[in-house]
Amino acid sequence: MSLVDLLLEQKIIVISIIAALIPLLLAAGFMVRKRVLHMLSQRAKKRAAQQAEAEARQAAEAIMQSTRSEAAVSQPEPTAPAENAPQKEADKPAEETAKALAEAAKSETSDQNQSSDEIQSLLSSVFADEETDERRAMLLEGTTPIEIGELAQLCHAVAGQLRANSKARGA
């Protein structure tokens, strides 16, 4: 008979082994469950962030397209001079044309600036964390600007004290 057969024949040893293994298996099961739940919650947070980012991107694209369409509608299309139109209108001075193009470009850039401001405010509202902003403001309340020279002197003084303490302990 082998040692394993002798151990399995005695019921008290088998019961003791089972009684010792049950809590260990339960603890391992709870640990695995906790890790799985944590991974699932992290995955859900990541998906929610990606979805919010995609929605913000879609909203920004929609604003950009509406701005482009408004700019396209607001810009007059050049028309070909009619056959019977006077020759004077067909021969506009280059200065007037340049002024018109400059005004159109200026209005387009102002529209783009306005749309970029709208996009920025939308993204800020989506990704702003008010708790973090409040916490940072609270932390910055009691701070004052630090002079580099004063900081260097303080570092040298602390380093000197640490050296003196380490020499005193070592001696």
N, C-alpha and C positions, 0 to 999 in steps of 0.2 A: 504494500500500500504506500502510496505517495503521501507527502505532507499535505497536499491540497485535499486529497480524499479524507484524510483524518480530520482536517479542519471543517470540511463540509458535513461530516457525519455528526458533529456536535452542534446541536441546535442553538445553544447559547452564543457560540462564536458567530454563527451566521446572522443571528438577530442583532448582535452587537455591530457587525460590519454594516448591515442594512441601516441600523439606527445612526451610524456615523456618516454614511454616504448620503442619506436623504437631506440633511441640512446643507451639505456641500453642494448637492445638485440643485437644490432650491436657490441657494445664493448665486450659483453660476447662472441659473435661469433668469433671476431678477437682474443680474448685471447685463446679460445679453439683451433683455427686454428694454432696459434703460438706454442702452446704446442704440438700439434700433429706433426707439421713439425719438431720441435726440437727432439721429440722422434724418428721420422723416420730417421733423420740424425744421431742421436746417434746409432741407430740400424745398419745403413749402415756402420758407422765407425767401430763398433764392429765386424760386419761380415767381413769387409775388413781386419781387424787385425787378425781375426781367420783364414781367408783364407791365408794370408801371412805367418802366423805361420805354417799352415799345409803344405804350399809349401816348406817352409824352412825345416820342419821336413822330408818331402819326399826327398828333395835334400840331406839332411844329411844322410838319410837311404840309398839312392842310392850310395853316396860316400862310406859309410861304407861297403856296399855289394860289390862294385867294389874293395875296398881295401881287403876285405876278399877273394874275388875270386882271386885277384892277389897274395895274400899271399899263398893261397892254390895251385895255379899253380907254384909259385916259390919254394915251399917246395917239395923236392923230396920225392916220396913215398918209404917207405922201401920195398925192394924186398927180396924175399926169396932166399937163396942161392941155386944155381942149384945143382942137384944131383952129377954132375961130376965136380963141382968146388972144388978147393983144400980146404982142411980142415982148412988151415991157415986163409982164408978170413972169414970163418964162425965163428972163434974164435977171433974176434976183441977185443982188450983190452977195458975195460970199460972206460978208460980215453978218448980215441978217441970218443967214443959214447957220453960221457958227454960233450965234447967240441963241437961236432956237434949240440947237443941239445941246448947248451948255445948260440951258434951262431944263430941258428934258432929262439930262443926266443928273442934274441937281435934284430934281423932284424924285427921280428914281432912287438916288442914294438916300434921300430923306425917308422915302417909303421903306427902303431896306433897313435903315436904322430903326425906324419905328417898329417894323416887323421883328427885327432882332431883339429889340427891347421887350416886345410882347412875348417872344419865345423864351427869353431869359427869365422874365417874371413867371411864366408858366413852369419852367423847369425848377425855379427856385421854390415855387409853391409845392411842387411835387416832392422834391428831394430835401426840403428844409426840415431840420430836426429842431423843434422849438425847445425841447428839454436841454439839448446840448448848448444852444445859444444862451439860454438862461443861466446854465451852469458856468459857461465861459464868462459871461458878464459878471456873475457873482464872484468868480475867482479873480477877475481883473479889477474889481472895485478897490481892493486893498493894496494893489501893487503900484509901485512908483518906478520911473525909469532908473536904470542902474548905469553908473559911469564905469567904463571899462577899467580905468586906472584904479578906482576904489575896489573893484572886483579882483583885480590882480594883486593888490596889497592884501586883501582879505585871504586870498588863496595862499600867498606866501606865509602869512601869519599862521594859518591853520596847518600848513605843511611843517612849519617850524615846531609847532606844539606837538604834532604827531611824532616827529622825529625825537623830540625830547622825551615824550611818553614811552616810545619804543626803546630808547636807550636806557631809561630808568627801569623798565621791566626786564630788559636783557641783562642788566648789571647785577 
